[in-house]
Amino acid sequence: MHPPAIYLHRSEIVQPSRVHLLLGVLAFTAILHAEDLAPTHPVADADTYIPGSLEVAPFVPPASVELTRPLTDAVVTTVLVDKNQKTTILQRGQASMAPDLFVHPPTPETPPIQSTFPKRQIVTIQMGGTVYDHRVSVVHWQHPVTKEPYEAVIGFDLGLIAPINSFIRGGVTHHTMLFTSNTDTDSPSAQRAAAHGHRIEVPEIEPDAYRITVGDPDDSAGLSPLLALHELYLTEKPRLEKLRTDLAVRNAEAKAWADAHPTPPETPVFWFKPHRNSRYLTEQDKANQRKAAEQRAQQKGAEQP
């Protein structure tokens, strides 16, 4: 019997750094909600599973950026030095004669456009957890209705799914926000902690299995976030593992290039021109701005038929 079809949609492969922004956080919430939405994903054959490609784009060195030259009419230059001896330079130039930013006048409310597309349900899953040696994860989420906390031990690395931010399961679009941090139990820091009696205890579980440790294991609604991700993992495991390998290769190339091309230290310089109502304007500056505004109004009037 074939497993239920899962369709994945990927428009861009995100960097792993985006996934690991909250390292060390053990508990996160999960929200599962549904609303009518026009479809944004293609419908693929039942045997396709991932209509979009998970191919990782090759690393391309960034183009060099030409810095804008400083103002030549600087009136005041201010040098700021913070407690870390980092210097910032502020250069104030002559008063700006540019017009104010145009603000569109309010218009009557436009009636909403009625979509002719068939409506589709959408689900959002948020989950976080700690991964041990990229093989066991302790994950946390909430019941979609009661907000009751749930926790489970799963026999795979939740970080494998983290780069996938949306997929389609049973005709329902699922958006995911997964936050993970990996703990290497053989790292020097872990060994030092173990020597002082703080050994990391990794839960035991069979590979690819899961065990509910907090929450009602018989509540299908409460388990739905985990079950959807577990099914996604089992179906797409080979492609997810290849994606991780490809991302690691590209990130290693990017790091090697960055190490070989270090950014030279620079002193940031900010240039600005005082505009209307600025406290830096002199009376002569204000008179010049009024005169420039009158000239623009006259020119605009002359251009109108």
Residue pairs with C-beta under 8 A, 6 or more apart in sequence:
2 46
3 231
3 234
3 235
4 169
4 170
4 231
5 46
5 47
5 49
5 169
5 170
6 49
6 167
6 168
6 169
6 231
6 232
6 235
6 236
7 41
7 43
7 44
7 48
7 49
7 50
7 51
7 167
7 168
7 169
8 49
8 50
8 51
8 52
8 54
8 164
8 166
8 167
8 168
8 232
8 236
9 40
9 41
9 42
9 51
9 52
9 166
9 167
9 168
9 173
10 50
10 52
10 53
10 54
10 164
10 165
10 166
11 52
13 54
13 56
13 57
13 163
13 243
13 247
14 163
14 165
15 247
15 251
16 159
16 162
16 163
16 247
16 251
19 159
19 162
19 163
19 178
19 179
19 180
20 179
20 180
20 181
21 179
22 28
22 128
22 179
22 181
23 181
24 181
25 128
25 179
25 181
26 128
26 129
26 130
26 138
26 140
27 128
27 140
27 149
28 126
28 127
28 128
28 129
28 140
28 141
28 179
29 126
29 128
29 140
29 141
29 142
29 147
30 125
30 126
30 127
30 140
30 141
30 142
30 144
30 150
30 225
31 124
31 125
31 126
31 142
31 144
32 123
32 124
32 125
32 144
32 221
32 224
32 225
33 123
33 124
33 144
34 121
34 122
34 123
34 172
35 121
35 122
36 119
36 120
36 121
37 119
37 120
37 121
37 122
37 173
38 115
38 117
38 119
38 120
39 117
39 118
39 120
39 173
40 173
41 51
41 166
41 168
41 173
42 51
43 168
44 50
44 51
49 235
49 236
50 236
50 239
54 239
54 242
54 243
55 246
56 243
56 246
56 247
56 249
56 250
57 250
58 250
58 253
59 250
59 253
59 254
59 257
61 257
61 261
68 271
70 91
70 269
70 271
71 91
71 93
71 271
71 273
73 93
73 94
74 91
74 92
74 93
74 271
75 92
75 93
75 94
76 91
76 92
77 89
77 90
77 91
77 92
78 89
78 90
78 91
78 92
79 87
79 88
79 89
79 90
80 87
80 88
80 89
80 90
81 87
81 88
82 88
87 267
88 267
88 268
88 269
88 270
89 267
89 268
89 269
89 270
90 269
90 270
90 272
91 269
91 270
91 271
91 272
92 272
92 273
92 274
92 280
93 271
93 272
93 273
94 273
95 273
95 274
95 275
95 278
95 280
95 281
95 282
95 285
95 288
95 289
96 273
96 274
96 275
96 289
97 288
97 289
97 292
98 275
99 293
99 296
100 275
100 276
120 171
120 172
120 173
121 171
121 172
121 173
122 172
122 173
122 174
122 175
123 172
123 173
123 174
123 175
123 228
124 174
124 175
124 176
124 177
125 141
125 174
125 175
125 176
125 177
125 178
125 225
125 228
125 229
126 141
126 176
126 177
126 178
127 139
127 140
127 141
127 158
127 176
127 177
127 178
127 179
127 225
127 226
127 229
128 139
128 140
128 141
128 178
128 179
128 180
129 137
129 138
129 139
129 140
129 158
129 179
129 180
130 137
130 138
130 180
130 181
130 182
130 183
131 137
131 157
131 158
131 159
131 180
131 181
131 182
131 183
132 138
132 182
132 183
132 185
132 200
132 202
132 203
133 182
133 183
133 184
133 185
133 186
133 202
134 157
134 159
134 182
135 155
135 156
135 157
135 207
136 153
136 154
136 155
136 156
136 202
136 203
136 205
137 153
137 154
137 156
137 157
137 158
137 159
137 180
138 151
138 152
138 153
138 203
138 213
139 151
139 152
139 153
139 154
139 158
139 226
140 149
140 150
140 151
141 149
141 150
141 225
141 226
142 148
142 149
142 150
143 149
143 150
143 215
143 219
143 221
143 222
144 221
144 222
144 224
144 225
145 221
146 222
148 215
148 216
148 222
149 214
149 215
150 212
150 214
150 215
150 222
150 223
150 226
151 212
151 213
151 214
151 215
152 210
152 211
152 212
152 213
152 214
152 226
153 203
153 205
153 210
153 211
153 213
154 205
154 209
154 210
154 211
154 226
154 230
155 205
155 206
155 207
155 208
155 209
155 210
156 207
156 208
156 233
156 237
157 180
157 182
158 178
158 180
158 229
159 178
159 180
159 182
159 244
160 233
160 237
160 240
160 241
160 243
160 244
161 176
161 178
161 229
161 232
161 233
161 240
162 178
162 179
162 180
163 243
163 244
163 247
164 176
164 232
164 236
164 240
165 175
165 176
165 177
166 173
166 174
166 175
166 176
167 173
167 174
167 176
167 232
168 174
169 228
169 231
169 232
174 228
176 229
178 229
183 190
183 200
184 190
185 200
185 202
190 200
193 199
193 200
194 200
203 211
205 211
208 233
208 234
210 226
210 230
212 223
215 222
215 223
216 222
217 223
233 240
274 280
274 281
274 285
276 289
281 289
